[in-house]
Amino acid sequence: MEYYLILKIIFGLGIIIAAYAIIRNLDIIKIILIYFKDKLLRK
């Protein structure tokens, strides 16, 4: 039973860390998309 609880905690932390990483990278992805859009529209 203890192993199940430990696995649940590790799994939960992994999901939280993954969600945080995706949210942090959305800003970078938006900047890159805006950059490419500006490059295409200038031509």
Beta strands, then each sheet from edge to edge (+ up, - down):
end
